[in-house]
Amino acid sequence: MEGDLLLFYTDGVTETERSNEYFGVERLSAIVQNNISRNPDEILEKILTEVTKFKGSLSQEDDITIILLNCTYE
């Protein structure tokens, strides 16, 4: 539908870990929902910022790939 977002991501996003806790689908979903009125670039930046803050000084153990599509029709 018009205005829908389609999000593809690798497990490197949701499996980013700190203290035996994963970033998880719930956090990712909340970020998207809380920023739904923003453009896709801003949402993507917010996701990456939150993943980086979550892991803190720990190294990123897995790759992160995110594709965010905004559905529009003309």
Contacts in CASP RR format, 6 or more apart in sequence:
PFRMAT RR
TARGET T0000
AUTHOR 0000-0000-0000
METHOD contacts of the structure
MODEL  1
MEGDLLLFYTDGVTETERSNEYFGVERLSAIVQNNISRNPDEILEKILTE
VTKFKGSLSQEDDITIILLNCTYE
1 71 0 8 1.000
2 71 0 8 1.000
2 72 0 8 1.000
2 73 0 8 1.000
3 70 0 8 1.000
3 71 0 8 1.000
3 72 0 8 1.000
4 70 0 8 1.000
4 71 0 8 1.000
5 32 0 8 1.000
5 36 0 8 1.000
5 40 0 8 1.000
5 43 0 8 1.000
5 68 0 8 1.000
5 69 0 8 1.000
5 70 0 8 1.000
5 71 0 8 1.000
6 68 0 8 1.000
6 69 0 8 1.000
6 71 0 8 1.000
7 28 0 8 1.000
7 32 0 8 1.000
7 66 0 8 1.000
7 67 0 8 1.000
7 68 0 8 1.000
7 69 0 8 1.000
8 65 0 8 1.000
8 66 0 8 1.000
8 67 0 8 1.000
8 68 0 8 1.000
9 28 0 8 1.000
9 64 0 8 1.000
9 65 0 8 1.000
9 66 0 8 1.000
9 67 0 8 1.000
10 62 0 8 1.000
10 63 0 8 1.000
10 64 0 8 1.000
10 65 0 8 1.000
10 66 0 8 1.000
11 62 0 8 1.000
12 60 0 8 1.000
12 61 0 8 1.000
12 62 0 8 1.000
12 63 0 8 1.000
12 64 0 8 1.000
12 65 0 8 1.000
13 23 0 8 1.000
13 24 0 8 1.000
13 28 0 8 1.000
13 47 0 8 1.000
13 51 0 8 1.000
13 64 0 8 1.000
13 66 0 8 1.000
14 22 0 8 1.000
14 23 0 8 1.000
14 24 0 8 1.000
14 25 0 8 1.000
14 28 0 8 1.000
15 22 0 8 1.000
15 23 0 8 1.000
15 24 0 8 1.000
15 62 0 8 1.000
16 22 0 8 1.000
16 23 0 8 1.000
16 51 0 8 1.000
16 54 0 8 1.000
16 55 0 8 1.000
16 60 0 8 1.000
16 61 0 8 1.000
16 62 0 8 1.000
16 64 0 8 1.000
17 23 0 8 1.000
17 55 0 8 1.000
17 58 0 8 1.000
17 61 0 8 1.000
18 54 0 8 1.000
18 55 0 8 1.000
18 56 0 8 1.000
18 58 0 8 1.000
23 50 0 8 1.000
23 51 0 8 1.000
23 54 0 8 1.000
23 55 0 8 1.000
27 50 0 8 1.000
27 54 0 8 1.000
28 47 0 8 1.000
31 43 0 8 1.000
31 46 0 8 1.000
31 47 0 8 1.000
31 50 0 8 1.000
32 43 0 8 1.000
32 47 0 8 1.000
35 42 0 8 1.000
35 43 0 8 1.000
35 46 0 8 1.000
36 43 0 8 1.000
38 46 0 8 1.000
39 70 0 8 1.000
40 68 0 8 1.000
40 69 0 8 1.000
40 70 0 8 1.000
43 68 0 8 1.000
44 66 0 8 1.000
44 68 0 8 1.000
47 66 0 8 1.000
48 64 0 8 1.000
48 66 0 8 1.000
51 64 0 8 1.000
END
